[in-house]
């Protein structure tokens, strides 16, 4: 009798695992694709907002191809189409994932004879909601 109980318990556990596995996998795939889409939209918005006043800011050329979630460190790493890590988003106190990308800029500071220029970086901030 005890043998049958264990066998039944093992069968129920196997059926339960097999029944939920595809749904969880689909949810993870959908969540990752949503994160990729969101980050690429935010890049497009950043590039569009570079109006005449800030033309010296370089556009962000990279696009996010995939993301990986690191459960141990509670962060998301975004990778470009060539597989390089592009942006790391870390979870903040508000629960959102936040990443900052330093974007270079170069602008001619004056129109006079001194020909002064300035170089530096500006921060592009990206968020992913829970």
WOCOR-V699754 format. One record per pair of residues at least 6 apart in sequence whose ideal C-beta (glycine too) atoms are under 6 Angstrom apart, sorted by the first residue. I is the first residue (numbers start at 1). J is the second residue. D is the distance in whole Angstrom. If there is no record, write none. Layout:
# WOCOR-V699754
{{I/J/D} {I/J/D}}
This chain:
# WOCOR-V699754
{{32/67/5} {35/67/5} {35/128/6} {36/64/5} {36/67/6} {39/64/4} {39/78/6} {39/126/6} {40/63/6} {40/64/5} {42/126/5} {43/60/5} {46/60/6} {46/124/5} {47/59/5} {50/57/5} {56/105/5} {56/106/5} {56/107/3} {57/105/4} {57/122/6} {58/103/6} {58/104/5} {62/80/5} {62/86/5} {64/78/5} {65/79/6} {65/80/6} {65/81/4} {66/79/5} {67/76/5} {67/78/5} {68/77/5} {69/76/5} {74/91/5} {75/88/6} {75/90/5} {76/89/5} {76/97/5} {77/85/5} {77/88/5} {78/86/5} {78/87/4} {79/85/6} {80/86/5} {87/99/5} {87/101/6} {88/99/6} {89/97/4} {89/98/6} {89/99/4} {89/128/6} {91/97/5} {92/98/5} {95/130/5} {96/127/5} {96/129/6} {97/128/4} {98/127/6} {99/126/5} {100/123/5} {100/125/5} {101/124/4} {102/121/4} {103/122/5} {103/124/5} {104/121/6} {105/120/6} {105/122/6} {106/119/5} {107/118/6} {108/117/5} {109/116/4} {109/118/5} {110/116/5}}
